[in-house]
């Protein structure tokens, strides 16, 4: 039985996502301790950026409406949160494509796992006070 190249590509994406999840959770806890800027704080103007250095690592915050925290007002949002939101949307779209194409159950399961990891990463990186 020949394994489709999609499976190998998914494994690579899955591995990168797992690494991002672990890095994301360690990044999430670090800047909150020393930052003068935290996710969820009010900010102005739209798309302003602020970089915070903590223990030699730089964390970039953007002034945007965070769709998972406070949709109606501009707040500081960690750059990793915005990336995680994009990844989650892409994962949802990929899973829907696989399901509509009638993909193999194993491949659909892998896409579902990738979506679950991207949701976890988004939850960790978009929380208030990070």
N, C-alpha and C positions, 0 to 999 in steps of 0.2 A: 504494500500500500504506500503510495506516494503522499508525502505530507505537503500540502499547498504552501507556497511561499508566503501567503498571508499569515500563516501561523507563525513562521519565523519572524516576520515583521512585527506581529503582535507581541511576541515574546520580548523582542527588543524594546518596544514601546512600554510594555508592562514592567520590564526591569528598570527602565529610566523613570517611570512613574513611581515605582516603589522607592527608588533612591530620592526622588523629589519629595515624596511624602515624609521620609525620615529627616531629610534636610529641612523641609518646611516646618516640621514640628519643633526642630531644634532652633530654627530661626525665629519662630513665633515667640518662644519664651524669652529669648535674649534681649531684644530691643526694648521690651516693655519695662525692664528693670531700671534703665538709665536714660531713656529717651525723654526729651522735653516735648516731643511730638508723639502722640499715640493714636492708633486707629480709633475713629469715632469722635475725635475732638473736632469742633467746628473750625473751618478754614475759609480763606478767600485768597485770591481769585481762583476761578475754575482752572484746572490743569496746572496749578502751581506745583512745584516739586521741592522737597526738602530732603536732604541727606543727613542721616544720623549715624555717627560712628560709635560703636560699642565693642569694646574688647578687640579692637583691630578690624572688625567687620563693618562694612557700610550697608545701611538699610535705607532704601529710597521710599519715600511716602509721596503720594499724589493727592491733590485736592480734587476729589470727584464725588459724585453721588454713588455711594456704595449700595448696589442693589440687594445685598444680603444683610445689610445692617440698618441703614437709615436712607430710604429711597428719596426723601423729599428735601434733604439739605446737604450742602457740601461738607464733607468730612475728610480728614486725613485717612488715607487707605494705603496699606502696605503694597508695594509693587507686586509682590508674590501673590497677593489676593487677586489682583486684576488678571494676572497670568492664569491663576487657577480657575477663574470664572470662564476665561476663553477656552481652556482645556476641557472644562466640564461641558460647555456647549458643544464643542467638537466631538466629544465622546458620545453625547446623546444623539447627535446627528449620525455618527458612524454606526451606532447600535441600531438605530431606526433603519438605516440603509441595509444593514445585514439582515434584519428581520424581514423587511419587505422583499428582499432578494431571495428569501427562503434559504439562507445559509445553513451550513452544518451546525448541529447543536453545540459542538465543542467550540467552534469559532464564535458563535453567538454568546456562549458562556464566557469566553475570554473578553469579548467586548463589554459584557456586563460587569466583569471584574474590574476592567479598566475604568468604566464609568463610576463604580463604587469607590475606587481609589481617588478619582478626581474629585468626587463629592467630599470625601474625607479631607483631602488636601485643602479644598475651598473652605470647609468649615473651620479648619485649624488656622488658616492664614487670614481669614476675613473677620475673625472675632473682634469684639470691641476691646480696646485697651492694649492692643499689641503694638 
